[in-house]
Amino acid sequence: MRKDNQGFEERRQRVFALLLMLVASAVTSCSRTPPAATPSGERSVEERLAELEQRLNGDTPRLSEAEAKKQWERDYAEIERLGLVERSYGDFSTRLTNATVESWTIGYLWDTNMVWCDVRYRAPGNGETLQKEFGYQRKAGTNWDLMWRAETQ
């Protein structure tokens, strides 16, 4: 029974990771525009997203900014102890050599079985700030799989 649950959980996490990567690629490939006026009776994307977050989080109250910062610091320390901060630097620099990093964010995504990185950087000869998102999914214990989608030009 436990093996069946574990297999189901692995499949659920892989499906979620794939869905997340698809959404992230769609979001990062679109420019941000102001929300269009919605006809009466229709909700904006922001309203629908807030409702989705509420449904997913259930009755969990939102953290204050100070509480969220403390939680992020605890999560970061744990991710660092797992070796994923250093690993993420290495994985990024070996795949995007000579990139100049402008900002780096790393944290848990959804739960403690997935770590996600968001890197803003500049490529040599390109003055534009680019974005790369990638992550790690826990296989078992301290064994993590890299999730890196190769970009197509």
N, C-alpha and C positions, 0 to 999 in steps of 0.2 A: 504494500500500500504506500509506504514512504517513497519508494523508488518511483511509483506512478505519479505521486504528487510532485516529486522533484523534477521529473521529466516534463510535467505540465508547466511547472513554474519556469523551467528553462525555456520552453517554447513560448510562454507568455512574455518573458523578458526579451527574447529575440524578436518577436513580433513587435513589441513596444519599441525596441531599439531601431528596427527598420522604419517603423512609422515615424519615430522621432527624427531620424535622419532625413526622411522624405520631407517632413514639415520644415525642418531646419534649412534644407536646401531650397525649398520654395520660398521661405521667408528671406533668406540671405540673397536670393537672386532677384527679389523685388525691391524697388525703392519705396521708401516710406512716403506716403502721401496723406494729406489730411482726410479724415473720414468723410465720405460723401454723405450728403443729406439723405436720410432714409425716409421713405414714404411713411405716413402715419400708420401705426400698427406693426411696423417692422422695427426690429432692434438693430443697433449698430454692432459691428464686430466686437468692439470693446465690451458692450453690454453682454453679448453672448459669451465672450471669453470669461467675464467675471462670473456669470452664471455657471459655466462649466467648472471653473475653479471651485466654486462653492459646492457643487455636487460631488466633485472628486474629493474634496477635503471634508465633506460631511459637516459636522458641527464644530470642527476644529476652529477655534478663534484665530484671527490673524495676529501675527506677532507685531509688537511695536518695533520701531526702527532700532532702538537700543537692543531689544531682545533678539531681533534678526541679526544684528551685527555680532552679538555674542555667540549665537548659534553658528554663524558662518565661521567665526574664529575657531570654535570647537571642531567643526567639520574639517576646516583646513588643516588643523593640527593632526587630526586623525588620518586624513588623506596623505599628509606628508610622512607620517609614521609608516604608512603602507608602502611608501616609496614611489607613489604615483606622481607626485609633484616633479621630482627629479626625472622620472621616466618620461613624463610628458614633455619636458624641455628637450630631452634627447630625441624622442620620436619626432618632434616638430623640426628640430634643427637638422636631422639627417634627411628629412623629406623636403624641406624648404631651405636649402643651404643659402647662406648669405642674406637671409631676410633680416630686416631690422624690426624688432618687436616694439610696438608702441604701448600695448596693454595686454594683460594676460589675466584671465579669470578661470578659476578651477573650483569645482564644487560638486556636491552630490546632485544628481538629477533623479527626481522621483523618490528614490530610496537609496539605501547605502550599498546597493548592488550595482550602481551605475555612477560613474564619475564623468563629468562633462567639462571640456575646456573650450574657451572662446578666446581666440588670439587675434588681435588687430596688429597688422604689420605692413611694412613697405618692402617691396621686392626691388632688387638692384635695377636702376634705370627706370623705375616707375615711381612717380611722385604721389600716386594715389594710395590711400590707405585701403588695404584688403583685409578680408576676414576669413579665418579658418576655424571651423568647429570640428572637434573630434572627441572621442571619449573612450572609456574603458568599461567593460562589463565583466562583473565577477563570474568566473567559471565555478570555482570552488575554493574556499579558504582564502588564501592570498594569491591565487592564480587569476590573473585578469587578462582578458582579450582586448586588443586594440580595435577600435572601430574608426577607421579612416577611409573616407570615400575619396577616391581619386577624382580630381576635377577634369572635365573634358572641355577643351577649348573650341 
